[in-house]
Amino acid sequence: MAEQYQVLLRHLRDITNLNRASAVLDWDQQTQMPPGGAAARASQLATLARISHELFTGETTARLLEDTAHELDGAAYDSDEMSMVRVTQLDYEEAVKLPADHVAAVSEATSLAHAVWAKARQDNHFQSFQSALERIVDLMIQRADYLGYPDQPYDALLNGYERGITTAQVKQIFDVHKPELVALIATIREHANQVDDSILHQPFDIDKQRDFALDIVKGFGFDFERGRQDLSVHPFATHFSNNDVRLTTRFLSDFLNPALFGMMHEAGHGMYEQGVAAALDGTPLGGGTSLGVHESQSRLWENIVGRSKPFWNWALPQLKAAFPTQLGNVDLDTFYKAINVVKPSFIRVEADEATYNLHIMLRFELESAMIAGKVKVADLPEEWNERFEAFFGITPPSDKMGVLQDIHWSMGLIGYFPTYALGNLLSAQYYNKAIQDHPSIPSDIANGKFDTLLSWLQTNIHQHGRKFNADELTRRITGESIQSRDYIAYLQRKYSEIYGI
């Protein structure tokens, strides 16, 4: 093995370990830490962020990258070694533009903001979160200026989650499929009385919900010898290695969907991290290639599998056994339609597949406008409600159901939201290719056999970690870049059957 490459690898593993230690503290903050620990935790995270950033952006990294690139001259583009140098070089070029003090300030501000957001959401009071969010937005505008951008400041932030894509490209992708979404939703609305989801809004014991959901994601292939599940205000997945992956969710005692489909969703993220090649673990390549590709995995397992009729042909008898009083007399067709009902929802994570991308388009508009200075943080509740009414025809009755529902802004994750919609598009694009390669997958799912699909995902997506960006990976798998054609066709087929249109 190349000598300089091994030296580089040891250096990068030290940096990755610091970042993973920060992730442990962040997970603990959201699941275990008492509220009184917020200030100290913010200081701890800021220190780790500063040390990690200084170590990564120092002269040692630059020298090792240069020496290793010379040593590997002629190596294959897709080899682990050349990919490590290529991707880390891009990370380095971006990181050196950010002063260490700025990185620490962002870490501290977002750590402090988490508890403030959680309390504001609980109290339904945006104004108590306003100053914390103003600080974060100011820091994100500053970050965009440090990084530079081709057209709009939002480009710089978006690139942090979906490398190589621009605000204009996202808008184009959204503009292409938005009219078809709107038309489909309008047609469904004319047949709304065809579907009733009241069976999902009953008392469901939380312990039984959790047991059933855990059994399902175990069946999918999430390995609980290398992962665990906990509670949090907002569901998320994180990892400290590919052998230590954490899922969280929240439960409602009177609505079955949030925890059940939320667990499937986070397990999709978790299985991605568990599937990264062992050789890449603990390095800059040891994680998902982009947030859009990551979201494709969660949405695939939650929706394309988890909300499919073949899946419930297998799973419904088990769910009825867990809840015989509530669901004992419910047939497959009734249940399948109920979990796929289409109607405007205030809460993004509970939205149906047809309306989900509209939630993201709304947030994309607001985020890019905030970073461009066209929308003030103080005006967000009003802007949110006006745009929500225009998109969905309903107005959120409270900040908790509106502008405060998502955790992302409190974490500084501005530029993240578009990846959710991109993930929806990619989920259908990847699944269609998997079916093309393995036509037995739908029948396998109907029999509770998920390893054919998971193995295809591990081979084509998971094992590569960050070796390729999203566009490179998607072209390698499907022969074309991201497109909305497959996703719209999937929705039209599905809802034509459900609603008889």
C-alpha positions as CSV (number, residue, x, y, z in Angstrom):
1,M,0.0,0.0,0.0
2,A,1.3,3.5,-0.9
3,E,3.2,5.0,2.1
4,Q,2.1,8.6,1.8
5,Y,-1.5,7.5,1.4
6,Q,-1.3,5.6,4.7
7,V,0.1,8.8,6.4
8,L,-2.7,10.8,4.9
9,L,-5.3,8.3,6.1
10,R,-4.1,8.4,9.7
11,H,-4.2,12.2,9.6
12,L,-7.8,12.2,8.2
13,R,-9.0,9.5,10.7
14,D,-7.9,11.8,13.6
15,I,-10.1,14.6,12.1
16,T,-13.0,12.2,11.4
17,N,-12.8,11.0,15.0
18,L,-13.1,14.6,16.3
19,N,-16.2,15.1,14.1
20,R,-17.7,11.8,15.2
21,A,-17.2,12.8,18.9
22,S,-19.1,16.0,18.1
23,A,-21.9,13.9,16.6
24,V,-22.1,11.8,19.8
25,L,-22.5,15.0,21.9
26,D,-25.1,16.3,19.4
27,W,-27.1,13.0,19.6
28,D,-26.9,13.1,23.4
29,Q,-28.1,16.7,23.4
30,Q,-31.2,15.8,21.4
31,T,-32.0,12.6,23.2
32,Q,-30.6,12.5,26.8
33,M,-29.1,15.8,27.9
34,P,-31.0,17.8,30.6
35,P,-32.1,21.3,29.4
36,G,-29.7,22.9,31.9
37,G,-26.7,21.5,30.0
38,A,-27.3,23.6,26.9
39,A,-24.7,26.3,27.5
40,A,-21.9,23.9,28.5
41,R,-22.7,21.6,25.6
42,A,-22.6,24.6,23.1
43,S,-19.1,25.4,24.4
44,Q,-17.9,21.8,24.1
45,L,-19.2,21.5,20.6
46,A,-17.6,24.8,19.6
47,T,-14.2,23.7,20.9
48,L,-14.3,20.4,19.0
49,A,-15.5,22.2,15.8
50,R,-12.7,24.7,16.0
51,I,-10.0,22.1,16.7
52,S,-11.2,19.8,13.9
53,H,-11.4,22.7,11.5
54,E,-7.9,24.0,12.4
55,L,-6.4,20.5,12.0
56,F,-8.1,19.9,8.7
57,T,-7.2,23.3,7.1
58,G,-3.6,23.3,8.4
59,E,-0.5,23.0,6.3
60,T,-0.2,19.3,7.1
61,T,-3.4,18.4,5.2
62,A,-2.3,20.4,2.2
63,R,1.1,18.8,2.1
64,L,-0.2,15.3,2.5
65,L,-2.8,15.7,-0.2
66,E,-0.2,17.0,-2.6
67,D,2.3,14.2,-1.8
68,T,-0.3,11.5,-2.0
69,A,-1.6,12.8,-5.3
70,H,1.9,12.5,-6.8
71,E,2.3,9.0,-5.2
72,L,-1.0,7.8,-6.7
73,D,-0.5,9.4,-10.1
74,G,-2.1,7.1,-12.7
75,A,-4.4,5.3,-10.2
76,A,-8.0,4.6,-11.3
77,Y,-10.4,7.4,-10.8
78,D,-12.9,5.2,-8.9
79,S,-10.3,3.5,-6.7
80,D,-10.6,4.1,-2.9
81,E,-7.2,5.8,-2.8
82,M,-7.7,8.3,-5.7
83,S,-11.3,9.0,-4.5
84,M,-10.0,9.8,-1.0
85,V,-7.6,12.4,-2.4
86,R,-10.0,13.8,-4.9
87,V,-13.0,14.2,-2.6
88,T,-10.9,15.4,0.4
89,Q,-9.2,18.0,-1.8
90,L,-12.5,19.5,-2.6
91,D,-13.5,19.4,1.0
92,Y,-10.2,21.1,1.9
93,E,-10.6,23.8,-0.7
94,E,-13.9,24.7,0.7
95,A,-12.9,24.5,4.4
96,V,-9.9,26.7,4.1
97,K,-12.2,29.6,3.1
98,L,-13.8,29.4,6.5
99,P,-12.0,31.0,9.5
100,A,-11.9,28.8,12.5
101,D,-13.6,31.4,14.6
102,H,-16.6,31.4,12.2
103,V,-16.8,27.6,12.4
104,A,-16.8,27.7,16.2
105,A,-19.3,30.5,16.2
106,V,-21.7,28.5,14.1
107,S,-21.3,25.4,16.2
108,E,-22.0,27.4,19.4
109,A,-24.9,29.3,18.0
110,T,-26.7,26.3,16.6
111,S,-26.1,24.2,19.8
112,L,-27.6,27.0,21.9
113,A,-30.5,27.4,19.4
114,H,-31.6,23.8,19.6
115,A,-33.0,24.1,23.2
116,V,-34.5,27.6,22.4
117,W,-36.3,26.2,19.3
118,A,-37.6,23.1,21.2
119,K,-39.0,25.4,23.9
120,A,-40.5,27.9,21.4
121,R,-42.1,25.0,19.5
122,Q,-43.5,23.6,22.8
123,D,-44.8,27.1,23.8
124,N,-46.0,27.9,20.2
125,H,-44.1,31.2,20.3
126,F,-41.9,32.1,17.4
127,Q,-40.7,35.3,18.9
128,S,-38.8,33.5,21.6
129,F,-36.8,31.8,18.9
130,Q,-36.4,34.8,16.6
131,S,-33.1,36.3,18.0
132,A,-31.4,32.9,17.9
133,L,-32.5,32.3,14.3
134,E,-31.4,35.8,13.3
135,R,-28.0,35.0,14.6
136,I,-27.9,31.8,12.6
137,V,-29.1,33.5,9.4
138,D,-26.4,36.2,9.8
139,L,-23.8,33.5,10.2
140,M,-25.0,31.6,7.1
141,I,-24.9,34.8,5.0
142,Q,-21.4,35.3,6.3
143,R,-20.5,31.7,5.4
144,A,-21.8,32.2,1.9
145,D,-19.6,35.2,1.5
146,Y,-16.6,33.3,2.7
147,L,-17.2,30.4,0.4
148,G,-18.1,32.4,-2.7
149,Y,-20.8,31.5,-5.2
150,P,-21.4,31.5,-8.9
151,D,-24.7,33.4,-8.9
152,Q,-26.6,33.5,-5.6
153,P,-25.4,33.3,-2.0
154,Y,-27.8,30.4,-1.5
155,D,-25.6,28.4,-4.0
156,A,-22.8,28.3,-1.5
157,L,-25.0,26.8,1.2
158,L,-26.8,24.3,-1.1
159,N,-23.4,23.1,-2.3
160,G,-22.6,21.9,1.2
161,Y,-25.4,19.3,1.0
162,E,-25.6,18.6,-2.7
163,R,-22.2,19.3,-4.2
164,G,-22.2,20.8,-7.7
165,I,-25.8,21.8,-7.9
166,T,-27.0,25.4,-8.0
167,T,-30.1,27.3,-6.9
168,A,-31.1,27.8,-10.5
169,Q,-30.8,24.1,-11.2
170,V,-33.0,23.2,-8.2
171,K,-35.5,25.8,-9.3
172,Q,-35.6,24.3,-12.8
173,I,-36.1,20.8,-11.4
174,F,-38.9,22.0,-9.2
175,D,-40.5,24.1,-12.0
176,V,-40.5,21.1,-14.3
177,H,-42.6,18.8,-12.1
178,K,-44.6,21.3,-10.0
179,P,-47.4,21.7,-12.6
180,E,-47.8,18.0,-12.8
181,L,-48.0,17.7,-9.1
182,V,-50.5,20.5,-8.8
183,A,-52.6,18.9,-11.6
184,L,-52.5,15.5,-9.9
185,I,-53.5,16.9,-6.6
186,A,-56.4,18.9,-8.1
187,T,-57.7,15.7,-9.8
188,I,-57.4,13.7,-6.6
189,R,-59.3,16.5,-4.7
190,E,-62.3,15.9,-7.0
191,H,-62.3,12.3,-5.8
192,A,-61.4,12.9,-2.2
193,N,-64.4,10.9,-0.9
194,Q,-63.0,7.7,-2.3
195,V,-60.5,7.4,0.6
196,D,-61.0,7.5,4.3
197,D,-58.1,7.4,6.8
198,S,-60.0,7.6,10.0
199,I,-58.9,4.1,10.9
200,L,-55.4,5.5,11.5
201,H,-56.6,8.1,14.0
202,Q,-57.4,5.9,16.9
203,P,-55.8,5.1,20.3
204,F,-52.6,3.0,19.5
205,D,-50.5,1.9,22.5
206,I,-47.1,3.5,22.1
207,D,-45.2,0.4,23.3
208,K,-46.9,-1.8,20.8
209,Q,-46.3,0.8,18.1
210,R,-42.6,0.7,18.9
211,D,-42.4,-3.1,19.0
212,F,-44.1,-3.4,15.6
213,A,-42.0,-0.7,14.0
214,L,-38.8,-2.2,15.3
215,D,-39.8,-5.6,13.9
216,I,-40.4,-4.0,10.5
217,V,-37.1,-2.2,10.2
218,K,-35.3,-5.3,11.5
219,G,-37.0,-7.1,8.6
220,F,-35.9,-4.5,6.2
221,G,-32.3,-5.2,7.2
222,F,-31.4,-2.5,9.8
223,D,-28.9,-4.2,12.1
224,F,-29.6,-3.5,15.8
225,E,-26.3,-5.1,16.7
226,R,-24.8,-2.1,15.1
227,G,-27.5,0.5,15.9
228,R,-30.2,1.6,18.3
229,Q,-33.4,3.6,18.4
230,D,-34.4,6.5,20.8
231,L,-36.9,9.3,21.2
232,S,-36.4,12.9,20.1
233,V,-38.4,16.0,19.4
234,H,-37.7,15.7,15.7
235,P,-36.9,12.3,14.1
236,F,-33.3,11.9,12.8
237,A,-30.6,9.4,12.1
238,T,-26.9,9.8,12.9
239,H,-23.8,7.6,12.9
240,F,-20.5,7.5,14.7
241,S,-19.2,4.6,12.6
242,N,-20.8,2.1,10.3
243,N,-21.1,-0.1,13.3
244,D,-22.8,2.5,15.5
245,V,-25.8,4.0,13.8
246,R,-28.6,5.8,15.8
247,L,-32.2,6.3,14.9
248,T,-34.7,8.4,16.7
249,T,-38.5,9.1,16.3
250,R,-41.5,10.5,18.1
251,F,-44.7,8.7,18.9
252,L,-48.3,9.9,19.0
253,S,-50.8,7.8,20.9
254,D,-53.7,8.7,18.6
255,F,-52.2,8.5,15.2
256,L,-50.4,5.4,13.8
257,N,-48.5,7.0,10.9
258,P,-45.8,9.3,12.3
259,A,-43.8,6.8,14.3
260,L,-44.3,3.8,12.0
261,F,-43.4,5.5,8.8
262,G,-40.9,7.8,10.6
263,M,-39.0,4.7,11.8
264,M,-39.0,3.2,8.2
265,H,-37.7,6.6,7.0
266,E,-34.8,6.8,9.5
267,A,-34.0,3.2,9.0
268,G,-33.4,4.0,5.3
269,H,-30.8,6.5,6.4
270,G,-29.4,4.1,8.9
271,M,-29.0,1.2,6.4
272,Y,-27.1,3.5,4.1
273,E,-24.6,4.2,6.8
274,Q,-24.3,0.6,7.8
275,G,-23.7,-0.4,4.2
276,V,-20.7,1.9,3.6
277,A,-17.6,-0.2,2.9
278,A,-15.5,-1.0,6.0
279,A,-12.4,0.4,4.2
280,L,-14.0,3.9,4.1
281,D,-15.3,4.0,7.6
282,G,-13.7,6.6,9.8
283,T,-12.5,8.6,6.8
284,P,-13.9,11.6,4.9
285,L,-15.5,9.1,2.5
286,G,-17.3,7.2,5.3
287,G,-20.8,8.5,4.8
288,G,-23.6,9.2,2.3
289,T,-22.5,10.9,-0.9
290,S,-25.1,13.7,-0.6
291,L,-28.2,14.6,1.3
292,G,-30.3,14.0,-1.8
293,V,-29.0,10.5,-2.3
294,H,-29.3,9.9,1.4
295,E,-33.0,11.0,1.3
296,S,-33.6,8.7,-1.7
297,Q,-32.9,5.8,0.6
298,S,-35.2,6.9,3.4
299,R,-38.0,7.8,1.1
300,L,-37.6,4.6,-0.9
301,W,-38.1,2.4,2.3
302,E,-40.7,4.6,3.8
303,N,-42.9,5.1,0.7
304,I,-42.0,3.0,-2.3
305,V,-41.7,-0.1,-0.1
306,G,-43.5,0.9,3.1
307,R,-46.6,2.4,1.6
308,S,-46.9,-0.2,-1.2
309,K,-49.7,-2.8,-1.4
310,P,-47.2,-5.8,-1.8
311,F,-45.6,-4.8,1.5
312,W,-48.9,-4.6,3.4
313,N,-50.0,-7.9,1.9
314,W,-47.3,-9.3,4.1
315,A,-47.3,-6.9,7.1
316,L,-51.0,-6.1,7.7
317,P,-51.7,-9.5,9.4
318,Q,-48.9,-8.7,11.9
319,L,-50.2,-5.2,12.5
320,K,-53.8,-6.5,13.0
321,A,-52.4,-9.0,15.5
322,A,-50.8,-6.1,17.4
323,F,-54.0,-4.0,17.3
324,P,-56.9,-6.3,16.9
325,T,-59.5,-3.9,18.4
326,Q,-58.5,-1.0,16.1
327,L,-57.7,-2.9,12.9
328,G,-59.0,-6.5,13.3
329,N,-61.8,-6.0,10.7
330,V,-59.8,-3.8,8.3
331,D,-59.1,-5.3,4.8
332,L,-55.9,-4.8,2.8
333,D,-57.5,-2.4,0.2
334,T,-59.0,-0.2,2.9
335,F,-55.8,0.0,4.9
336,Y,-53.6,0.6,1.8
337,K,-55.8,3.5,0.7
338,A,-55.9,5.0,4.2
339,I,-52.1,5.1,4.5
340,N,-51.9,6.8,1.1
341,V,-54.6,9.4,1.5
342,V,-53.9,12.7,-0.2
343,K,-54.9,15.8,1.6
344,P,-53.2,19.1,2.6
345,S,-51.2,18.6,5.8
346,F,-49.6,21.3,8.0
347,I,-46.8,19.0,9.1
348,R,-44.1,18.1,6.5
349,V,-43.0,14.8,8.0
350,E,-46.6,13.6,8.0
351,A,-47.3,14.8,4.4
352,D,-48.5,12.3,1.7
353,E,-46.3,11.6,-1.3
354,A,-48.3,13.8,-3.7
355,T,-48.0,17.0,-1.6
356,Y,-44.7,16.4,0.1
357,N,-42.5,18.2,-2.5
358,L,-44.7,21.3,-2.3
359,H,-43.7,21.5,1.4
360,I,-40.0,21.6,0.2
361,M,-40.6,24.1,-2.5
362,L,-42.2,26.5,0.0
363,R,-39.1,26.1,2.3
364,F,-36.7,26.5,-0.6
365,E,-38.4,29.8,-1.5
366,L,-38.2,31.1,2.0
367,E,-34.6,30.0,2.6
368,S,-33.2,31.4,-0.6
369,A,-35.1,34.7,0.1
370,M,-33.8,34.9,3.6
371,I,-30.2,34.4,2.5
372,A,-30.7,37.0,-0.3
373,G,-32.0,39.5,2.3
374,K,-35.4,39.6,0.7
375,V,-37.3,38.1,3.8
376,K,-36.5,39.1,7.3
377,V,-36.5,36.5,10.1
378,A,-39.1,38.6,12.0
379,D,-41.5,38.3,9.1
380,L,-41.2,34.5,8.7
381,P,-44.5,33.6,10.4
382,E,-46.5,35.9,8.2
383,E,-44.5,34.9,5.1
384,W,-44.8,31.2,5.9
385,N,-48.6,31.4,6.4
386,E,-49.2,33.4,3.2
387,R,-47.1,31.0,1.1
388,F,-48.6,28.0,2.8
389,E,-52.1,29.2,2.0
390,A,-51.1,29.8,-1.6
391,F,-49.5,26.3,-1.9
392,F,-52.1,24.3,0.0
393,G,-55.2,26.3,0.4
394,I,-55.0,26.2,4.1
395,T,-53.4,28.4,6.8
396,P,-51.5,27.0,9.7
397,P,-53.4,27.6,13.0
398,S,-50.2,28.1,15.0
399,D,-46.5,28.6,14.8
400,K,-46.0,25.1,16.1
401,M,-47.9,23.7,13.1
402,G,-46.2,26.2,10.8
403,V,-42.9,28.0,10.9
404,L,-41.6,26.2,14.0
405,Q,-42.3,22.6,13.0
406,D,-38.8,21.7,11.6
407,I,-35.6,21.5,13.6
408,H,-33.3,22.4,10.6
409,W,-33.0,26.1,11.0
410,S,-32.0,25.8,14.6
411,M,-29.2,23.5,13.5
412,G,-28.0,26.0,10.8
413,L,-29.0,23.5,8.1
414,I,-30.0,26.2,5.6
415,G,-29.6,24.8,2.1
416,Y,-30.6,21.3,3.3
417,F,-34.4,21.3,2.5
418,P,-34.2,21.0,-1.3
419,T,-32.4,17.7,-0.9
420,Y,-35.6,16.1,0.5
421,A,-37.4,16.7,-2.8
422,L,-34.4,15.6,-4.9
423,G,-34.4,12.5,-2.8
424,N,-38.0,11.7,-3.7
425,L,-37.1,12.0,-7.4
426,L,-34.0,9.8,-7.0
427,S,-35.9,7.2,-5.0
428,A,-38.1,6.3,-7.9
429,Q,-35.3,6.6,-10.4
430,Y,-33.1,4.1,-8.4
431,Y,-36.0,1.8,-7.6
432,N,-36.9,1.5,-11.3
433,K,-33.3,0.5,-12.1
434,A,-33.4,-2.1,-9.2
435,I,-36.6,-3.6,-10.6
436,Q,-35.0,-3.7,-14.1
437,D,-32.1,-5.6,-12.7
438,H,-34.2,-7.8,-10.4
439,P,-37.8,-8.1,-11.6
440,S,-38.6,-10.3,-8.5
441,I,-38.3,-7.4,-6.0
442,P,-42.1,-6.6,-5.8
443,S,-43.0,-10.3,-5.3
444,D,-40.1,-10.6,-2.8
445,I,-41.5,-7.6,-0.8
446,A,-45.0,-9.2,-0.8
447,N,-43.4,-12.2,0.9
448,G,-41.5,-10.2,3.5
449,K,-38.2,-10.7,1.7
450,F,-36.2,-7.5,1.5
451,D,-32.6,-8.7,1.0
452,T,-32.8,-8.6,-2.8
453,L,-33.5,-4.9,-2.8
454,L,-31.2,-4.1,0.1
455,S,-28.3,-6.0,-1.6
456,W,-28.8,-4.0,-4.8
457,L,-28.7,-0.8,-2.9
458,Q,-25.6,-1.8,-1.0
459,T,-23.8,-2.8,-4.2
460,N,-24.8,0.2,-6.3
461,I,-25.0,3.0,-3.7
462,H,-24.2,2.3,-0.1
463,Q,-20.7,0.7,-0.4
464,H,-19.3,3.7,-2.3
465,G,-19.8,6.2,0.6
466,R,-18.7,9.6,-0.7
467,K,-16.5,8.4,-3.6
468,F,-18.8,9.9,-6.2
469,N,-21.0,13.0,-6.1
470,A,-24.7,12.6,-6.6
471,D,-24.7,13.2,-10.3
472,E,-21.7,10.9,-10.9
473,L,-23.4,8.1,-8.9
474,T,-26.8,8.5,-10.5
475,R,-25.3,8.4,-14.0
476,R,-23.3,5.3,-13.1
477,I,-26.4,3.6,-11.9
478,T,-29.1,4.8,-14.3
479,G,-27.3,6.2,-17.3
480,E,-28.7,9.7,-16.8
481,S,-28.8,12.6,-14.4
482,I,-31.6,13.2,-11.8
483,Q,-35.0,13.5,-13.5
484,S,-38.6,13.9,-12.2
485,R,-40.1,11.7,-15.0
486,D,-40.0,8.4,-13.0
487,Y,-41.3,10.0,-9.8
488,I,-44.3,11.6,-11.5
489,A,-45.1,8.4,-13.4
490,Y,-45.0,6.5,-10.1
491,L,-47.3,8.9,-8.4
492,Q,-49.8,9.0,-11.3
493,R,-49.9,5.2,-11.4
494,K,-50.3,4.8,-7.7
495,Y,-53.0,7.4,-7.1
496,S,-54.9,6.6,-10.3
497,E,-55.5,3.1,-8.7
498,I,-56.2,4.4,-5.2
499,Y,-58.6,7.2,-6.2
500,G,-60.1,5.6,-9.4
501,I,-59.0,8.5,-11.7
